[in-house]
Amino acid sequence: MKFTIETAGEIMTSPPFCLNASTNVSEAAHTLVNKHFHGAPVVNDDDELVGVVSESDLLAVIAGAAFHALPAGHVADFMSRDPQTAETTDDIYTITRHFQRGRASRLPVMENGRCVGIITRRNLLLALQRLTGFHDKEPRETYEVLAKLRSERDGAA
């Protein structure tokens, strides 16, 4: 059985669902709820990634306005700017480090400056399950095989 270490381009969901920065926050919250998404990349009118918005971001503004009036503002007013991203060529080790270092639950995947996909924690967990179940060897042998594959990949770069 041939084994390769998967990359972001192989495990991402594509095309990504993105919100426009000028979308009204009420509409954005409604869309996320209806699509069962916990957040989404945010793009400008030129489809350039400008941030990410999460349920938590929207919850703060919606809850604050719940008893007074419909919340005003656009996604751009409440999104997180400068989000962590992954490149399509990043391997699952790199992606795992992104998730372990930050609080993000999703990573936009970039290629040539454009958001071409998204990786959620679920995408990564599925990839890691495939990695851990690729053969029935002893753990020591598994680590040796993975170290060799990583060494070959890094040496070829």
RANOR-V310806 format. One record per backbone hydrogen bond with DSSP energy under -0.5 kcal/mol. NH is the residue of the N-H (numbers start at 1). CO is the residue of the C=O. E is the energy in kcal/mol with one decimal. If there is no record, write none. Layout:
<<NH & CO & E> <NH & CO & E>>
This chain:
<<6 & 4 & -0.6> <8 & 90 & -2.6> <9 & 88 & -2.6> <10 & 7 & -1.1> <11 & 7 & -1.5> <12 & 8 & -1.9> <13 & 118 & -2.9> <14 & 12 & -0.5> <18 & 16 & -0.6> <19 & 41 & -2.7> <21 & 43 & -2.5> <23 & 20 & -2.0> <25 & 73 & -1.9> <28 & 24 & -2.5> <29 & 25 & -2.5> <30 & 26 & -2.4> <31 & 27 & -2.5> <32 & 28 & -2.6> <33 & 29 & -2.4> <34 & 30 & -2.5> <35 & 31 & -2.1> <36 & 32 & -0.7> <36 & 33 & -0.9> <37 & 32 & -2.3> <40 & 53 & -2.4> <41 & 17 & -0.7> <42 & 51 & -3.2> <43 & 19 & -2.6> <44 & 48 & -2.0> <47 & 44 & -2.0> <50 & 42 & -3.1> <51 & 42 & -1.3> <52 & 80 & -2.0> <53 & 40 & -2.5> <55 & 38 & -2.4> <58 & 54 & -2.1> <59 & 55 & -3.2> <60 & 56 & -1.7> <61 & 57 & -1.0> <62 & 58 & -2.8> <63 & 59 & -2.9> <64 & 60 & -1.5> <65 & 61 & -1.2> <66 & 62 & -1.1> <68 & 65 & -1.3> <69 & 65 & -1.9> <75 & 23 & -2.5> <76 & 21 & -2.4> <77 & 74 & -1.8> <78 & 74 & -0.5> <78 & 75 & -1.8> <79 & 75 & -1.6> <80 & 52 & -3.2> <81 & 79 & -0.5> <82 & 50 & -0.5> <86 & 108 & -2.5> <88 & 110 & -1.6> <90 & 87 & -1.8> <92 & 6 & -1.6> <95 & 91 & -2.2> <96 & 92 & -2.3> <97 & 93 & -2.0> <98 & 94 & -1.9> <99 & 95 & -2.0> <100 & 96 & -2.4> <101 & 97 & -2.3> <102 & 98 & -1.7> <107 & 119 & -2.8> <108 & 84 & -0.7> <109 & 117 & -3.0> <110 & 86 & -3.5> <110 & 108 & -0.5> <111 & 114 & -2.3> <114 & 111 & -1.5> <115 & 47 & -0.5> <116 & 109 & -2.9> <116 & 114 & -0.8> <117 & 109 & -1.2> <118 & 13 & -1.7> <119 & 107 & -2.5> <120 & 118 & -0.5> <121 & 105 & -1.3> <124 & 120 & -2.1> <125 & 121 & -2.8> <126 & 122 & -2.4> <127 & 123 & -1.9> <128 & 124 & -2.7> <129 & 125 & -2.2> <130 & 126 & -2.0> <131 & 127 & -2.2> <132 & 128 & -2.5> <133 & 129 & -1.5> <134 & 131 & -1.0> <142 & 138 & -2.2> <143 & 139 & -2.4> <144 & 140 & -1.9> <145 & 141 & -2.6> <146 & 142 & -2.6> <147 & 143 & -2.6> <148 & 144 & -2.2> <149 & 145 & -2.5> <150 & 146 & -2.6> <151 & 147 & -2.5> <152 & 148 & -2.6> <153 & 149 & -2.4> <154 & 150 & -2.9> <155 & 151 & -2.4> <156 & 152 & -1.5> <157 & 153 & -0.8>>
